[in-house]
Amino acid sequence: MDYKALEEFFTVQDSGENEIECKCWTDGGVDMSFYISKDEWLKDFRNYVWNFDVDELIDFYRDDPEYVKHFTVSQSLNDFTDHKEYLDNCLSKLMEEK
């Protein structure tokens, strides 16, 4: 299985040399794109999911006045928590296929 398996869940773009960009958005429309290596894509994706920190993201985005105009703290919590669950489900499916 190669990194193309990610295309079931994300828009995947080859970013050159040994890197791919996986584009995705939360249900609320927040861009959550990330970069991982082609060779170690499953390990890198697993690490991305395991290190996805909802509290850290809320703190980061709450510093953006434009974001604050559109999201309450409760909405942020729900949006990022739902996205974390989506990522967990993606990882589970990819690990099953391996």
Residue pairs with C-beta under 8 A, 6 or more apart in sequence:
1 42
1 94
1 97
1 98
2 38
2 41
3 12
3 20
3 36
3 38
3 41
4 12
5 94
5 97
6 12
6 20
6 22
6 41
6 45
6 94
8 93
9 24
9 90
9 93
10 22
10 23
10 24
10 90
11 22
11 23
11 24
12 20
12 21
12 22
12 23
13 20
13 21
13 23
14 20
14 38
15 21
15 35
18 37
18 38
18 39
19 35
19 36
19 37
19 38
20 35
20 36
20 37
20 38
20 41
21 33
21 34
21 35
22 33
22 34
22 35
22 36
22 45
23 31
23 33
24 32
24 33
25 31
25 32
26 32
26 79
26 80
26 82
26 83
27 79
27 82
27 83
28 70
28 71
28 75
28 79
30 61
30 67
30 79
30 80
30 83
32 83
34 48
36 44
36 45
36 48
37 44
42 94
42 95
42 98
45 90
45 91
45 94
46 91
46 95
48 87
49 84
49 87
49 88
49 90
49 91
52 83
52 84
52 87
54 77
54 80
54 81
54 84
57 76
57 80
58 73
58 76
58 77
58 80
61 67
61 71
61 76
62 68
62 73
62 76
71 79
